[in-house]
Amino acid sequence: MKTEGDRQKNVLVIGAGPVGRLVILDFLMRREGRENARETRIFWLVRDGIARAKLAENGLIARPARGVQEMSGFHPENAEIAGPESAHGNDARHFSLDGDSDIVLASSEDIWQDSSDSVSFDAVIVCVKAHSLMPLIAEIREHWPDAPILAVANGLIESDDFFLGILFGGARIIRDTLYYTDAPQITWGKAVPASGGARAAFNQRAAHLFSHLLEGDGLIRYRHSADMHRAMLAKVIVNAVINPLTALSGAPNEIILESELRPLVVKLVNETCGVLNAAYPDYHFNRETEIERVLDVARSTAPNISSMLQDMRAGRVTEISWLNGKITELAEKFNIKAPLNSWLAGVIGLIGDAYGK
């Protein structure tokens, strides 16, 4: 692959799951009507050969989720929601990804070739699960040591080497169609503790590049945070409650609002806040505030299937080790008891082992 001009910026997007497709959809929608759109060329690395072949043949099909069934229907009784006929409804968007497309579909072989033959990327956006993130970052650094990286992932992830993005909103792939909730938002920034000198080491050039790349009206609202580490930890508290409890119950997020679960939710939030407050005393997460935050997220995403439940149903590796597992590690480090987090990390890990993951 070769660049098509000195002025053109090359951006690599890695990941073809719901978040990766959402990011690509956002780029495609932003390019509509923009005179300078073709100054940036998007290379989309889809590592799975079957998924890449389907995208090349059928393009990217997406539509907003309008009802409970569209975000929660995994079972046969809801199958008609996800049928091909519904994917091409009036509110569906279809983008061709053929040779004339603004998006270049690429395989691992296309991207990880000799540096003398490969494209030099001005920016990289990574949309993969937390357990796959660090090895992928290391591989990127082998080829492009100075490329600014934005990694959109869930979990307690601390690094000064890349920007971290966290998604607020939901997206699912059902029968090769991307369904997404209204007004998704990605908050991004450097996710390192304030005491670690993140502000002093903040890469202004890279931040400016991403700000320019992601500016304008699109599907996703991108918001830069100067206190990304705290924002990441606040999201961890929410995910460490909703994700494992919905995964074990096999129910959408609305299950968190059930009165029978409230004592467990409260105890889990209290335990998690206690660990994080010991590990990061500058922040002091208020337990009552965080309980309300968890319940608010559960209300606003009531019909959604959490990513952990989706992974368990599909027999994939979950992010439990980067949520409750990381909290358990911090608890051990600071000599704090965290039995609920430890139990959740253990039982979901055992379930994953039963599926050979």
Secondary structure, 3 states (H helix, E strand, C coil): CCCCCCCCEEEEEECCCHHHHHHHHHHHHHHCCCCCHHHEEEEEECCCHHHHHHHHHHCEEEEECCCHHHHHCCCHHHHHHHCHHHHCCCCCEEECCCCCCCEEEECHHHHCCCCCCCCCCCEEEECCCHHHHHHHHHHHHHHCCCCCEEEECCCCCCCCCCEEEEEECCEEEECCEEEECCCCEEEEECCCCHHHCCCCCCCHHHHHHHHHHCCCCCCCEEEECCCHHHHHHHHHHHHHHHHHHHHHHCCCHHHHHCHHHHHHHHHHHHHHHHHHHHHCCCCCCCHHHHHHHHHHHHHHCCCCCCHHHHHHHHCCCCCHHHCHHHHHHHHHHCCCCCHHHHHHHHHHHHHHHHCCC
